[in-house]
Amino acid sequence: MEGTQNWRGEREAGPPAEVGVSRTRCPSGPALTAATGDLERMGAGCNETHGPEEAARKPTLGRFVIDLIKQNHPKIPIFCFGHSLGSILLLRYASHAYHRINGIACWNSGIETNLLAIIGRIILSTERKFMDPQKRSIFAWRLTFQSWANKIKNKRTEFDWLSHDKAQVDKYIDDKLCGFDVSLQSWLDIADAVFYSNQNLSNIPANFPIHLLGGGKDPCTNYGRDMEKLAARLKHSGHSNHILKTIVESRHETLNELKRDDYAHIFLEWLNSQLNQI
């Protein structure tokens, strides 16, 4: 391929693809990472230098990653992959900065602002009036992680809702950068991202490429139904270039499930199909 185009059809010279990855390495707050080309070279995220709390307080890291890619590889297209909270942050980014990237993949999340979401936001806002926002929320963990854990029958651990793969769940539990709670302010930032994305979804152009995937056994996304609602909202807004795949047997961490190689191939097939249209 001699050159590429961005989603608007503008011709650019350069190699075929650059892939940005936005995901929740830190489970209760945003940690953004970037991978260039082969998905191996990590950029910025939650690590020993930048801890989970710092990463959770910096949702603009995504902008930094895109800027870094454009600075070093200005002639190639950028596709972004977001999982869980990373997916929410990615939708928020795409709703106002879609012109800077070529497509997004959003897996295992949702931007539903239903009654439960509204009540949860009110609870967090009320907490903030009476306590230091950098302290742990009294209610957030119970409304999210604990609630999802309790929906798994005969659970072995409190994190079985993540995957059927016991080894992957154990790795998550043993990782000191996973399985912790974050500050009240971080939870409020998450809620703000959900509501912002919900209200501004129609800003994304109709032909902008979007890949959606949900897990049929994922309590976090209402067993994949939140992804179905997101797809329906996109269609209702006039968006015409999105696809939805539901993995019936998958829990929340599709890329850490028993058949993760097959599921990763789903994303790669979509990515290749988009590149073939450039």
PyMOL commands that set and color helices and strands:
alter all, ss='L'
color gray80, all
select helices_A, chain A and resi 52-56+61-72+85-100+115-130+140-143+145-150+160-162+166-174+184-203+219-221+225-236+254-256+260-276
alter helices_A, ss='H'
color red, helices_A
select strands_A, chain A and resi 3-5+11-13+18-23+31-34+78-83+103-107+210-215+242-247
alter strands_A, ss='S'
color yellow, strands_A
deselect
rebuild
show_as cartoon
